[in-house]
């Protein structure tokens, strides 16, 4: 017989409402999130206070009985609840747009360079190697939508089970979501490194195209140049800006990402930054009794 999951009650009880109002300030509105964190024995809910002018103004962590738990205990659960909610929001704001990114320029450059790859054998080995690298590395980039699709829907499956079947998550599930979300960072970081490494190859191929004369039709030659120049310009602007998210901390200091342990290195970087932001910006808004 299939085991049936029991959905917990995620609606605020009269006791929840009583304590939420106890910690509410003048003109604030409140909203208790409709999911909980489960530590193995108790469910913890997050209530959010906000004002029409300042936006979010405070938080309160309550247990299933509706009591505001001690601050020292609430801080840990507050971090987990915020972490989960932030990753879900970034799945929509960050991963989804990358999934829907127009891949036509990448497809066109591969098609054109592959079509005329034989012509590059008449040039130097360096020039031919540049064409090969562009083809090979761009083919890796063309796999990104599929990789991101898997990540996006894996996180979506976790969310669906939490929101529709259980009403809560625990630390084990949170770690799985963190690991899955970190794969998105890996995909984007590898893409940035690939494009950065191809910059010289773009120049090499653009500069050598005219040597091929009639071996490549004028229009196709023009299109190859246009695609590679556009890629380089994009890399110098948007790409380098996005890579700063990986290679600099929030104070502008350089961060070393270890390619031999990429997953761990990225996770450590963002965990450290997230912890710092949480302690400096979020904890001050937690209203649980000290």
C-alpha positions in Angstrom: 0.0 0.0 0.0 1.3 3.5 -0.9 2.1 5.7 2.1 0.0 8.8 2.2 1.7 12.0 3.2 -0.2 14.1 5.7 -0.3 17.8 5.1 0.2 19.8 8.3 -2.0 22.8 9.1 -0.1 25.9 7.8 -2.9 28.5 8.6 -2.4 30.7 11.7 -4.3 29.5 14.7 -5.9 31.9 17.2 -2.8 31.5 19.4 -0.6 32.3 16.5 -2.6 35.4 15.7 -2.6 36.5 19.4 1.2 36.4 19.6 1.7 37.9 16.1 -0.3 40.9 17.2 1.6 41.0 20.5 4.8 41.8 18.6 3.2 43.9 15.9 3.9 47.6 15.8 1.6 50.5 14.9 0.4 50.5 11.3 2.1 47.3 10.4 0.5 44.4 8.5 1.5 40.8 9.0 1.7 37.6 6.9 2.5 34.2 8.3 4.2 32.1 5.5 2.2 29.0 4.5 5.0 26.5 5.1 7.1 25.5 8.1 10.6 24.2 9.1 10.6 20.9 10.9 13.5 20.1 13.2 12.4 16.5 13.8 10.1 17.2 16.7 8.5 20.6 16.2 7.3 22.8 13.3 8.4 26.4 13.1 6.6 29.1 11.2 7.8 32.5 10.0 5.6 35.6 10.3 6.6 38.7 8.4 5.7 42.3 9.3 5.6 45.1 6.8 4.6 48.7 6.5 3.3 50.4 3.3 6.3 52.8 3.3 9.3 50.9 4.5 8.3 47.4 3.3 9.4 44.5 5.4 10.0 45.7 9.0 10.3 42.6 11.1 10.0 38.8 11.6 8.7 36.5 14.3 9.3 32.7 14.6 6.5 30.7 16.2 6.1 27.1 17.0 3.1 24.9 16.1 1.4 25.9 19.4 1.6 29.5 18.4 4.2 30.6 20.9 7.1 32.9 20.0 10.2 30.8 20.7 13.3 32.2 22.4 15.6 34.3 20.2 18.6 32.0 20.5 16.5 29.1 19.1 14.5 31.2 16.6 17.7 32.5 14.9 18.6 29.1 13.5 15.2 28.4 12.2 14.8 31.9 10.8 18.0 31.3 8.7 16.6 28.1 7.3 13.3 29.6 6.4 14.8 32.6 4.8 17.4 30.5 2.9 14.7 28.2 1.5 12.5 31.2 0.4 15.4 33.0 -1.2 16.4 30.1 -3.3 12.9 29.6 -4.5 12.7 33.3 -5.4 16.0 33.1 -7.2 15.0 30.0 -9.1 12.3 32.2 -10.7 14.3 35.4 -11.1 17.7 33.9 -12.1 17.4 30.4 -13.5 14.2 30.8 -15.6 15.5 33.7 -17.7 18.7 31.8 -18.4 16.6 28.8 -19.5 14.7 31.0 -22.0 17.8 32.7 -23.3 18.0 33.0 -27.1 20.6 30.4 -28.2 20.4 31.2 -31.9 23.7 33.2 -32.0 25.5 30.2 -30.5 23.8 27.8 -32.9 24.6 29.9 -35.9 28.3 30.3 -35.1 28.6 26.5 -34.7 26.8 25.8 -38.0 28.8 28.3 -40.0 32.2 27.4 -38.6 31.5 23.7 -38.9 30.3 24.1 -42.5 33.6 25.8 -43.5 35.9 24.0 -41.0 37.8 22.4 -43.8 38.9 25.8 -45.2 40.8 26.5 -42.0 43.1 23.6 -42.7 44.7 25.9 -45.3 45.7 28.4 -42.5 48.1 28.0 -39.6 47.6 25.4 -37.0 46.9 28.2 -34.5 44.1 29.6 -36.6 42.6 26.2 -37.2 42.8 25.4 -33.5 40.9 28.6 -32.7 38.1 27.6 -35.0 38.0 24.2 -33.4 37.9 25.6 -29.9 35.0 27.9 -30.7 33.0 25.0 -32.2 33.7 22.6 -29.3 33.2 25.1 -26.5 30.1 26.5 -28.0 28.6 23.1 -28.3 29.0 22.8 -24.6 27.2 26.1 -24.1 24.3 24.7 -26.3 23.8 22.0 -23.6 23.0 24.7 -21.0 19.2 25.0 -21.6 18.8 21.3 -20.9 21.0 21.4 -17.8 19.2 24.4 -16.5 15.8 22.9 -17.2 16.7 19.8 -15.1 17.8 22.1 -12.2 14.7 24.3 -12.4 12.2 21.5 -12.4 14.1 19.5 -9.7 13.8 22.5 -7.4 10.2 22.9 -8.6 9.5 19.3 -7.6 10.9 19.9 -4.1 8.7 23.0 -3.8 5.6 21.2 -4.9 6.0 18.4 -2.4 6.6 21.0 0.4 3.7 23.3 -0.5 1.1 20.7 -1.7 1.9 17.5 0.1 3.7 18.2 3.4 3.5 21.9 4.3 7.0 21.8 5.7 10.7 21.1 4.9 13.5 19.8 7.1 17.2 20.2 7.0 17.7 17.2 4.8 15.4 18.6 2.1 17.0 22.1 2.5 20.5 20.6 1.8 19.2 18.9 -1.3 17.7 22.1 -2.6 21.0 24.0 -1.8 23.0 21.3 -3.7 20.6 21.5 -6.7 20.7 25.3 -6.7 24.5 25.2 -6.5 24.5 23.3 -9.8 23.1 26.4 -11.4 26.1 28.4 -10.2 28.4 25.8 -11.6 26.8 25.9 -15.0 26.9 29.7 -15.2 30.5 29.9 -13.8 31.7 27.3 -16.4 30.0 29.2 -19.1 31.7 32.4 -18.1 35.1 30.8 -18.0 34.5 29.2 -21.5 33.6 32.5 -23.0 36.5 34.3 -21.3 38.9 31.7 -22.7 37.5 32.1 -26.2 38.2 35.9 -26.4 41.5 35.5 -28.2 40.1 32.8 -30.5 37.3 35.2 -31.6 40.0 37.7 -32.6 42.1 35.1 -34.3 39.2 33.8 -36.4 37.9 37.2 -37.3 41.3 38.3 -38.4 42.1 35.3 -40.5 38.8 35.0 -42.4 39.9 37.3 -45.2 42.8 35.0 -45.9 40.3 32.4 -47.0 39.2 34.4 -50.0 36.4 32.6 -52.0 36.5 29.5 -49.9 33.8 31.1 -47.8 31.1 33.1 -49.5 31.2 36.8 -48.7 27.8 36.8 -46.8 28.7 33.9 -44.6 32.1 35.4 -43.9 30.4 38.6 -42.9 27.9 36.7 -40.7 30.8 34.8 -38.9 32.6 38.1 -38.2 29.3 39.7 -36.9 28.6 36.8 -34.6 32.1 36.6 -33.1 32.5 40.4 -32.7 29.1 40.5 -31.0 30.1 37.7 -28.7 33.3 39.5 -27.7 31.5 42.8 -27.0 28.9 41.0 -24.9 31.7 39.2 -22.9 33.4 42.5 -22.2 30.2 44.0 -20.8 27.5 41.7 -19.4 29.7 38.6 -18.9 32.4 40.3 -16.9 29.8 42.0 -14.8 28.2 38.6 -14.0 31.5 37.0 -13.3 32.2 39.5 -10.6 29.4 37.8 -8.6 31.7 34.7 -8.5 35.1 36.3 -8.3 34.5 39.2 -5.8 33.0 39.4 -2.4 30.4 42.0 -1.5 33.3 44.3 -0.4 35.0 44.1 -3.8 37.8 41.8 -2.6 39.0 39.0 -4.9 37.8 35.5 -4.2 39.6 32.4 -5.4 37.4 29.8 -6.9 39.2 26.4 -7.0 38.4 24.6 -10.3 39.5 21.3 -8.8 36.7 21.5 -6.3 34.3 23.8 -8.0 31.0 22.8 -6.4 32.4 23.1 -2.9 34.3 26.3 -3.6 31.2 28.0 -5.0 29.0 26.8 -2.2 31.5 28.0 0.4 31.7 31.4 -1.2 27.9 32.0 -1.3 27.3 30.4 2.1 29.9 32.8 3.7 28.3 35.8 2.0 24.8 34.7 2.9 25.7 34.2 6.5 27.3 37.6 6.7 24.2 39.3 5.2 21.9 37.3 7.4 23.8 38.3 10.6 24.2 42.0 9.6 20.9 42.7 7.9 18.3 40.1 8.9 18.9 39.2 12.5 18.3 42.8 13.6 14.7 42.4 12.4 13.9 39.2 14.4 11.5 40.1 17.2 11.6 36.9 19.2 12.1 37.3 23.0 15.7 37.3 24.2 
